[in-house]
Amino acid sequence: MHFRSTLSVLIIVLFFSCKKEKDSKILRLAHGLDTQHPVHKAMVHLGERLYSKSNGSLEVKIYPSGQLGGERECLELLQIGSLDITKVSAAVLENFVTAYKIFSIPYIFNDKSHSHTVYDSKVGEEFLLKGEPYRLRGLTFYDAGSRSFYTKDKMIRSPEDLKGLKIRVQKSNMAVSMVQQLGGSPTPISWGELYTALQQGVVDGAENNLPSFYSSKHYEVCKFYSFDEHTAVPDILLIGTESWDRLTNQEQQWLQEAAVESAIYQRKVWATSEKESLTAIKEAGVEVSYPDKQAFVSKTKAILATFKDDKEAMRLIQEIKALQ
């Protein structure tokens, strides 16, 4: 009798677990950040909001820390439908959707408020849909702060200090051009390999936002952080169009709403993370400086001039500038 009772319970449990799996859709989301990063926390929030809105019929399963590859690999998985959602920097996305290189123009945003206004505007929506011909649909922007230089052996107080230094950049033509304009030697290296490259002297420094500098523990190797804030390149949350088309209209609406809500949440978490990261790196012995940005602005002006013959790019740049 006891055996039959146990068997009955098992059958009931299996029935409902199978029913739940059958009735729910799992969206697989992969990215290269660690689980303490504010952008990862935003994705967790996305999953919670989507599960709530769909009454459990839509779930997000997250694969963090580069489990399924780097940003480029995840984009390629989206394009063939083997992965549903990923987060990439606009600097990496520009290799797939050229319009995104506009976000890598140095000092295109006046400040954080200006960048948020652009992300939330009609031109922001236009950018998110520009990847559709390449099977990549943007869902929302995540704030990735401002990118600044950090180095092992000396502080960067002016562009002249970059001369002769090998600086790691993302695999982005715009990032390469920027460091060249400033007098440094740009060296593209994947994010996962950078800590070792810094340790071994393959590069003399890198450039990134403050929370990423802290969460990656690059402060253990680089003891100089210079807030020149040359670019504010956003992160983009994307879904493959194949995965998007598999969703019903109602499911698409739930996902889009959850994505926007996660972006609002992420901005708050990001702001807190920036403050905590600054305190933490100072306590770890990192020297911080705030150089005069005008010298960096002057040195990189030529980059904007490279767009003068691209009418579509100039239209987008002018619309961004008009929102300041």
C-alpha positions in Angstrom: 0.0 0.0 0.0 2.9 2.3 0.9 4.6 1.5 -2.4 1.4 2.3 -4.4 1.0 5.6 -2.5 4.6 6.6 -3.2 4.2 5.7 -6.9 1.0 7.7 -7.2 2.8 10.8 -5.8 5.6 10.3 -8.2 3.3 10.0 -11.2 1.5 13.2 -10.1 4.7 15.1 -9.6 6.1 13.9 -13.0 2.8 14.8 -14.7 2.8 18.4 -13.4 6.5 18.9 -14.0 6.1 17.7 -17.6 3.0 19.8 -18.0 4.8 22.8 -16.7 7.7 22.3 -19.1 5.3 21.7 -22.0 3.2 24.7 -21.2 6.0 27.1 -20.7 8.6 28.4 -23.2 12.2 28.7 -22.1 14.2 31.6 -23.5 17.9 31.0 -23.3 20.0 34.1 -22.5 23.8 34.0 -22.6 26.4 36.7 -21.9 30.0 37.1 -20.8 29.6 39.0 -17.5 29.9 37.6 -14.0 26.9 37.2 -11.8 27.8 40.2 -9.6 27.7 42.6 -12.6 24.8 45.1 -12.6 23.9 44.1 -16.1 23.5 40.4 -15.1 21.3 41.6 -12.2 19.1 43.4 -14.7 18.7 40.2 -16.7 17.6 38.3 -13.6 15.1 41.1 -13.1 14.0 40.7 -16.7 13.4 37.0 -16.1 11.4 37.7 -13.0 9.2 40.3 -14.6 8.6 38.1 -17.7 7.6 35.1 -15.6 5.2 37.3 -13.6 3.6 38.9 -16.7 3.2 35.6 -18.5 1.9 33.8 -15.4 4.8 31.3 -15.7 4.3 30.6 -19.4 7.6 32.3 -20.3 10.9 31.7 -18.5 14.4 33.0 -19.0 17.3 30.6 -18.4 20.6 32.6 -18.0 24.1 31.3 -19.0 26.5 33.9 -17.6 30.3 34.3 -17.5 30.9 33.3 -21.2 29.6 29.8 -20.7 28.4 29.8 -24.4 31.2 31.9 -25.8 32.1 35.6 -26.1 29.9 38.4 -27.4 30.6 37.7 -31.1 29.9 33.9 -30.7 26.6 34.7 -28.9 25.5 37.0 -31.7 26.2 34.3 -34.3 24.2 31.8 -32.2 21.3 34.2 -32.2 21.4 34.5 -36.0 21.1 30.8 -36.5 18.4 30.4 -33.8 20.6 28.2 -31.4 20.3 30.9 -28.7 17.5 33.3 -28.0 18.8 36.4 -26.2 22.2 38.0 -25.5 23.8 41.2 -24.3 26.5 42.8 -26.3 28.4 46.1 -26.4 27.4 48.4 -29.2 31.1 48.4 -30.1 30.9 44.6 -30.9 27.5 44.9 -32.6 28.9 47.5 -35.1 30.7 44.6 -36.8 27.2 43.2 -37.6 25.1 46.4 -37.9 27.3 49.3 -39.0 25.0 52.0 -37.6 26.0 51.1 -34.1 29.5 52.5 -34.6 27.9 55.9 -34.0 27.8 55.1 -30.3 31.6 54.7 -30.3 32.2 58.3 -31.5 34.2 59.9 -28.6 32.1 62.4 -26.6 29.0 62.1 -28.7 27.0 62.4 -25.5 27.2 65.4 -23.2 26.5 63.5 -20.1 24.6 60.5 -18.7 21.2 62.3 -18.9 21.8 62.9 -22.6 22.6 59.3 -23.3 19.5 58.1 -21.4 17.3 60.6 -23.4 18.6 59.1 -26.6 18.1 55.5 -25.6 14.5 56.3 -24.7 13.7 58.3 -27.8 12.4 57.5 -31.2 15.9 57.5 -32.6 16.8 55.0 -29.9 13.9 52.7 -31.1 15.1 53.1 -34.6 18.6 51.8 -33.7 17.1 48.8 -31.9 15.4 47.7 -35.1 18.3 48.2 -37.4 19.6 44.7 -36.8 16.5 43.0 -38.1 17.9 42.5 -41.6 20.8 40.6 -39.9 18.4 38.5 -37.8 19.1 40.6 -34.6 16.3 42.6 -33.0 17.2 45.0 -30.2 15.0 44.9 -27.1 16.5 47.7 -25.0 19.6 49.6 -24.0 21.5 49.0 -20.8 23.7 51.8 -19.4 27.3 50.8 -19.6 28.6 54.0 -18.1 31.6 55.9 -19.5 34.8 54.3 -20.7 38.1 55.5 -19.4 41.7 54.5 -19.5 43.4 52.4 -16.8 47.1 51.4 -16.8 49.8 49.4 -15.0 52.7 51.8 -14.7 51.6 55.4 -15.1 48.6 57.7 -14.9 47.0 59.0 -18.1 46.6 62.7 -17.6 46.7 63.8 -21.2 46.8 62.2 -24.7 50.6 62.5 -24.7 50.7 60.0 -21.8 49.3 57.3 -24.2 52.2 57.5 -26.6 54.1 54.2 -26.8 51.5 52.3 -24.7 49.7 49.2 -25.9 46.1 49.6 -25.0 43.6 46.8 -25.1 40.4 47.7 -27.1 37.3 45.8 -28.1 37.2 44.3 -31.5 35.8 47.5 -32.9 37.2 49.6 -35.8 36.0 52.7 -34.0 37.8 51.8 -30.7 41.0 51.1 -32.7 40.7 54.5 -34.5 40.1 56.4 -31.2 43.2 55.0 -29.5 45.3 55.7 -32.6 44.1 59.3 -32.7 45.1 59.7 -29.1 48.6 58.4 -29.8 48.4 54.9 -28.3 48.8 51.5 -29.9 45.4 49.7 -29.9 45.4 46.0 -29.3 42.2 44.0 -29.7 41.9 41.2 -27.1 38.8 39.4 -25.9 37.5 40.4 -22.5 38.1 36.9 -21.0 41.8 37.0 -21.9 42.5 40.5 -20.7 43.4 39.9 -17.1 46.2 37.5 -18.1 47.3 39.9 -20.9 47.7 42.7 -18.4 49.6 40.5 -15.9 52.0 39.2 -18.6 52.6 42.7 -20.1 51.0 41.8 -23.5 49.3 45.2 -23.1 50.1 48.2 -20.8 46.5 49.1 -20.1 42.9 49.0 -21.2 39.8 51.2 -21.3 36.4 50.4 -19.8 33.8 51.6 -17.3 34.3 51.6 -13.6 32.1 48.6 -12.5 33.7 46.4 -15.2 37.2 47.5 -14.1 36.3 46.5 -10.5 34.3 43.3 -11.1 37.0 41.9 -13.5 39.6 42.5 -10.7 41.8 44.4 -13.2 42.5 46.8 -10.3 44.8 44.0 -8.9 47.1 44.6 -11.9 46.4 48.2 -12.9 46.8 50.8 -10.2 46.0 53.9 -12.3 42.5 54.9 -13.4 41.9 58.1 -15.4 38.4 59.5 -15.8 38.8 60.9 -19.3 35.4 59.3 -20.1 36.1 59.2 -23.9 33.1 57.2 -24.9 29.7 56.1 -23.4 29.1 52.9 -25.4 25.8 51.2 -24.3 25.1 47.6 -24.0 22.3 46.2 -26.2 19.9 43.4 -25.2 19.0 41.5 -28.4 16.8 38.6 -29.4 17.3 36.6 -32.6 14.5 37.3 -35.1 13.9 33.5 -35.4 13.2 33.3 -31.7 11.2 36.5 -31.7 9.0 35.2 -34.6 8.3 32.0 -32.6 6.6 34.1 -29.9 2.9 35.1 -30.1 2.0 38.8 -30.3 1.1 38.7 -26.6 4.4 37.0 -25.7 6.3 39.6 -27.7 4.5 42.3 -25.8 5.3 40.8 -22.4 9.0 40.4 -23.3 9.3 43.9 -24.6 7.7 45.3 -21.5 9.9 43.2 -19.2 13.0 44.3 -21.2 12.2 48.0 -20.7 11.4 47.5 -17.0 14.8 45.7 -16.6 16.6 48.7 -18.2 15.0 51.1 -15.7 16.0 48.8 -12.9 19.5 48.4 -14.4 20.1 52.2 -14.3 19.5 52.3 -10.6 21.7 49.3 -9.9 24.4 50.7 -12.2 24.5 54.1 -10.4 24.9 52.3 -7.1 27.6 50.0 -8.5 29.6 53.0 -9.9 29.8 54.5 -6.4 30.6 51.2 -4.7 33.3 50.4 -7.3 35.0 53.8 -6.9 35.2 53.3 -3.1 36.5 49.7 -3.5 39.3 50.5 -6.0 40.6 53.4 -3.9 40.7 51.1 -0.9 42.6 48.6 -3.0 45.3 51.2 -3.7 44.3 52.5 -7.1 45.2 56.1 -7.9 42.4 58.0 -9.6 42.6 61.2 -11.7 40.2 63.5 -13.5 42.1 65.0 -16.5 41.0 68.0 -18.5 38.8 66.3 -21.2 39.3 69.1 -23.7 42.6 67.8 -24.9 41.0 64.3 -25.5 38.1 66.0 -27.3 40.4 67.9 -29.6 42.5 64.9 -30.5 39.5 62.7 -31.5 37.5 65.3 -33.5 38.8 63.7 -36.7 36.7 60.6 -36.0 33.4 62.5 -36.4 34.6 63.9 -39.7 34.9 60.4 -41.2 31.1 60.3 -41.3 30.6 63.4 -43.4 29.9 61.5 -46.6 27.5 59.1 -45.0 24.1 60.8 -45.2 22.2 58.2 -43.0 24.9 58.3 -40.3 24.9 62.1 -40.3 21.1 62.2 -39.9 21.3 59.9 -36.9 24.2 61.9 -35.4 22.3 65.2 -35.8 19.2 63.6 -34.2 21.3 62.5 -31.2 22.9 66.0 -30.9 19.4 67.6 -31.1 18.3 65.7 -28.0 21.1 67.1 -25.7 
